[in-house]
Amino acid sequence: MKAANLLFNLAMVVIFSASLLAQQPTGREIMKKYKAQERTRDSSVELKMTLINARGGKRVRQVIQVTKTDAEGNRKALIRFLSPADIKGTGFLSVENSDRDDDNWLYLPALRKVRRIAGSDKTDSFMGTEFTYEDLEAEDLEAYEYKLIGSDTVGGVAAWIVEARAVSPKKIKETGYSKRELWISKDHYLAVQTKYYDKKGAYVKLYKASDIKQVPGTDKWRAYRMTMEDVRKGNKTVLEFSDYKINQGVPDKYFSQRYLKRGGR
């Protein structure tokens, strides 16, 4: 009788565990929902960028960002620096392409020159921040393998933990990371935390998102504060967002080299 009860209990545990696993989404399913939450026809936002070094020294910049997505799902994005005076007018333009490599350009007013960002440059720091050019790219679901590795609570937000590893030959060649671990919120499918590991597997950077709110007049949720930290050096970049506008119309003229060179004028 005891043996029969033990076998019954074990069977129930196996059935219950299998049921829980069946209810869990896959890593790719989670990332598809993340991508859907991220996707918009267009957007604009203002942000305050604060660079903080390990000694506590701060540099503050004012920035605007606009994006637009075409019918094929390709995104265009323009980042423009408004202040301080020494970098005012600096701009970064990114254009995704379906039939060729994406185009990325950086305009430096002091040099009056537009510089193309090559694939080999994507691991470079973006304007002295803890973000690289690679970090600014939209998530390419086809370039990665996603694996659900657990769940956790970050800042009071329940999240899935998804491991992302590059699988496309192009991405493997260009990326600066061996893997990323993304904490994707279970309620709104936003990335609330990401850990980055370098090519040797060492943990090098930590991204955190907070102050999550619904953008007025939309069904989209966004983090209004983001922090990227170099966990080895102790440097941080803090982004504070304001005046989000989604699907209210962004002119095509913003996404050209000509407009980039004009410094926003």
C-alpha positions as CSV (number, residue, x, y, z in Angstrom):
1,M,0.0,0.0,0.0
2,K,2.8,2.4,0.9
3,A,4.6,1.6,-2.4
4,A,1.4,2.3,-4.3
5,N,0.9,5.6,-2.6
6,L,4.4,6.6,-3.3
7,L,4.1,5.8,-6.9
8,F,0.8,7.7,-7.1
9,N,2.3,10.8,-5.5
10,L,5.3,10.6,-7.8
11,A,3.0,10.4,-10.8
12,M,1.0,13.4,-9.6
13,V,4.2,15.4,-9.2
14,V,5.3,14.5,-12.8
15,I,1.8,15.4,-14.2
16,F,1.7,18.7,-12.2
17,S,5.2,19.6,-13.3
18,A,4.4,18.8,-17.0
19,S,1.3,20.9,-16.7
20,L,3.3,23.9,-15.4
21,L,5.8,23.5,-18.2
22,A,3.1,23.3,-20.8
23,Q,1.7,26.6,-19.5
24,Q,5.0,28.4,-19.8
25,P,5.7,30.3,-23.0
26,T,9.0,29.7,-24.9
27,G,11.7,32.2,-25.0
28,R,10.9,33.1,-28.6
29,E,7.2,33.5,-27.8
30,I,8.1,35.9,-25.0
31,M,10.4,37.9,-27.3
32,K,7.7,38.1,-30.0
33,K,5.4,39.7,-27.5
34,Y,8.2,42.0,-26.4
35,K,8.7,43.0,-30.0
36,A,5.0,43.6,-30.5
37,Q,4.9,45.9,-27.5
38,E,7.9,47.8,-28.8
39,R,6.6,48.2,-32.3
40,T,5.0,51.6,-33.4
41,R,4.3,53.4,-36.6
42,D,6.3,56.3,-35.3
43,S,7.4,57.9,-32.0
44,S,9.1,60.9,-30.6
45,V,10.5,61.5,-27.1
46,E,12.7,64.0,-25.2
47,L,15.3,62.7,-22.8
48,K,17.8,63.8,-20.3
49,M,21.1,61.9,-20.5
50,T,23.4,61.9,-17.5
51,L,26.8,60.3,-17.6
52,I,28.1,59.4,-14.2
53,N,31.7,58.2,-13.7
54,A,33.0,56.0,-10.9
55,R,33.9,59.0,-8.8
56,G,30.4,60.5,-9.0
57,G,31.3,63.2,-11.6
58,K,28.3,64.0,-13.8
59,R,27.8,65.4,-17.4
60,V,24.3,66.2,-18.5
61,R,23.0,66.2,-22.1
62,Q,19.6,67.0,-23.6
63,V,18.5,64.8,-26.5
64,I,15.5,64.1,-28.7
65,Q,14.7,60.8,-30.5
66,V,12.3,60.2,-33.3
67,T,11.5,56.8,-35.0
68,K,9.4,55.6,-37.9
69,T,8.6,52.1,-39.1
70,D,7.7,51.2,-42.7
71,A,5.2,48.7,-44.1
72,E,7.9,46.0,-44.1
73,G,8.7,46.5,-40.4
74,N,12.0,48.3,-41.0
75,R,12.7,51.0,-38.5
76,K,14.4,54.4,-39.0
77,A,15.6,56.3,-35.9
78,L,17.2,59.7,-35.4
79,I,18.9,60.8,-32.2
80,R,19.8,64.5,-31.9
81,F,21.8,66.2,-29.2
82,L,20.4,69.6,-28.1
83,S,22.9,70.5,-25.4
84,P,25.6,71.2,-24.1
85,A,27.0,73.6,-26.6
86,D,30.1,71.4,-27.4
87,I,28.0,68.6,-28.9
88,K,24.9,70.5,-29.9
89,G,23.7,69.4,-33.3
90,T,25.4,66.0,-33.2
91,G,23.2,63.4,-34.6
92,F,22.9,59.6,-35.1
93,L,20.8,58.2,-37.9
94,S,19.9,54.5,-38.2
95,V,18.0,53.0,-41.1
96,E,17.1,49.3,-41.2
97,N,17.0,47.6,-44.7
98,S,15.4,44.4,-45.8
99,D,17.6,43.7,-48.8
100,R,21.0,44.8,-47.5
101,D,23.0,45.7,-44.4
102,D,21.5,48.4,-42.2
103,D,22.8,52.0,-42.6
104,N,24.1,53.9,-39.6
105,W,25.6,57.4,-39.7
106,L,27.0,59.8,-37.1
107,Y,27.2,63.5,-37.8
108,L,29.8,65.6,-35.9
109,P,29.2,69.4,-36.3
110,A,32.7,70.2,-35.2
111,L,34.1,68.3,-38.2
112,R,31.1,69.0,-40.4
113,K,31.3,65.4,-41.5
114,V,29.0,62.4,-41.6
115,R,30.7,59.2,-40.6
116,R,29.3,55.8,-41.5
117,I,29.2,53.3,-38.7
118,A,30.4,50.0,-40.0
119,G,29.5,46.6,-38.6
120,S,33.0,46.4,-37.0
121,D,32.3,49.6,-35.1
122,K,29.1,48.5,-33.4
123,T,30.9,47.5,-30.2
124,D,32.2,51.1,-29.8
125,S,30.8,53.4,-27.2
126,F,28.0,55.7,-28.4
127,M,29.1,59.3,-27.6
128,G,31.0,58.3,-24.5
129,T,28.1,56.5,-22.9
130,E,27.9,53.0,-21.5
131,F,25.6,52.2,-24.5
132,T,27.3,50.8,-27.7
133,Y,25.9,51.3,-31.2
134,E,24.8,47.7,-31.0
135,D,22.7,48.4,-27.9
136,L,20.8,51.1,-29.8
137,E,19.6,48.6,-32.5
138,A,16.1,47.2,-32.5
139,E,15.9,43.6,-31.4
140,D,16.3,41.3,-34.5
141,L,14.4,38.1,-33.6
142,E,15.9,36.2,-36.6
143,A,19.5,36.8,-35.5
144,Y,19.2,35.2,-32.1
145,E,18.3,32.0,-30.3
146,Y,16.1,32.6,-27.2
147,K,15.8,30.3,-24.3
148,L,13.6,30.7,-21.2
149,I,15.9,30.0,-18.2
150,G,13.7,31.1,-15.3
151,S,11.6,33.8,-13.7
152,D,12.3,36.5,-11.1
153,T,11.0,39.7,-9.6
154,V,12.9,42.9,-10.3
155,G,11.9,46.1,-8.5
156,G,8.5,44.5,-7.7
157,V,7.9,43.5,-11.3
158,A,7.4,39.8,-12.1
159,A,9.5,38.8,-15.1
160,W,10.6,36.0,-17.3
161,I,14.3,35.5,-17.7
162,V,15.3,34.9,-21.4
163,E,18.8,34.0,-22.6
164,A,19.7,35.5,-26.0
165,R,22.6,34.2,-28.1
166,A,23.5,35.3,-31.6
167,V,23.0,32.6,-34.2
168,S,23.2,34.4,-37.6
169,P,26.8,34.5,-39.0
170,K,26.6,38.2,-39.4
171,K,25.4,38.9,-35.9
172,I,28.0,36.5,-34.4
173,K,30.7,38.4,-36.2
174,E,29.5,41.9,-35.2
175,T,28.3,41.5,-31.7
176,G,30.4,42.3,-28.7
177,Y,28.5,39.8,-26.5
178,S,28.6,36.0,-26.0
179,K,25.0,36.2,-24.5
180,R,22.5,38.5,-22.9
181,E,20.0,37.6,-20.1
182,L,16.8,39.7,-20.4
183,W,14.2,40.1,-17.7
184,I,10.9,40.6,-19.6
185,S,8.0,41.7,-17.5
186,K,5.1,39.3,-17.4
187,D,2.5,42.1,-17.5
188,H,3.6,44.4,-20.3
189,Y,6.5,42.5,-21.9
190,L,9.1,45.2,-21.4
191,A,12.8,44.6,-20.7
192,V,13.1,45.6,-17.1
193,Q,16.7,44.3,-16.7
194,T,19.4,42.9,-18.9
195,K,22.8,41.5,-18.1
196,Y,25.5,41.5,-20.8
197,Y,28.4,39.1,-21.1
198,D,31.5,39.7,-23.2
199,K,32.9,37.3,-25.8
200,K,34.8,35.5,-23.0
201,G,31.7,35.0,-21.0
202,A,32.4,37.6,-18.3
203,Y,29.5,39.7,-16.9
204,V,30.3,43.3,-18.0
205,K,27.1,45.5,-18.1
206,L,23.8,45.8,-16.4
207,Y,20.7,47.6,-17.8
208,K,17.8,48.5,-15.6
209,A,14.4,50.1,-16.5
210,S,12.0,51.7,-14.1
211,D,9.2,54.2,-13.8
212,I,7.1,52.2,-16.2
213,K,3.9,54.0,-17.3
214,Q,1.4,53.7,-20.1
215,V,1.9,56.4,-22.7
216,P,-1.1,58.7,-22.7
217,G,-3.7,57.9,-25.4
218,T,-2.1,54.6,-26.4
219,D,-1.9,50.9,-25.4
220,K,1.9,51.1,-25.2
221,W,3.9,51.0,-22.0
222,R,7.3,52.5,-21.6
223,A,10.1,52.8,-19.0
224,Y,10.6,56.5,-18.3
225,R,14.0,55.9,-16.7
226,M,16.8,53.6,-17.9
227,T,20.3,53.0,-16.5
228,M,23.2,51.2,-18.2
229,E,26.1,50.4,-15.9
230,D,29.6,49.2,-16.7
231,V,29.9,46.8,-13.7
232,R,33.7,46.6,-14.0
233,K,34.5,50.4,-14.2
234,G,31.5,51.6,-12.2
235,N,30.5,54.2,-14.8
236,K,26.8,54.7,-15.5
237,T,24.6,56.4,-18.1
238,V,21.1,57.4,-16.9
239,L,18.3,58.2,-19.4
240,E,15.2,60.1,-18.2
241,F,12.4,60.3,-20.7
242,S,9.6,62.8,-21.1
243,D,6.9,63.9,-23.5
244,Y,6.4,60.6,-25.2
245,K,4.4,60.7,-28.4
246,I,3.4,57.6,-30.3
247,N,1.7,57.2,-33.7
248,Q,1.1,61.0,-34.0
249,G,3.0,61.4,-37.2
250,V,6.7,61.9,-37.8
251,P,7.9,63.5,-41.1
252,D,10.1,61.4,-43.4
253,K,12.5,64.3,-43.8
254,Y,14.1,63.5,-40.4
255,F,15.6,60.3,-41.7
256,S,18.0,61.5,-44.4
257,Q,21.7,62.4,-44.4
258,R,20.7,65.8,-45.6
259,Y,18.7,66.5,-42.5
260,L,21.4,64.9,-40.4
261,K,24.0,67.4,-41.7
262,R,21.7,70.3,-41.0
263,G,21.9,69.7,-37.3
264,G,18.1,69.7,-36.9
265,R,17.7,73.1,-38.5
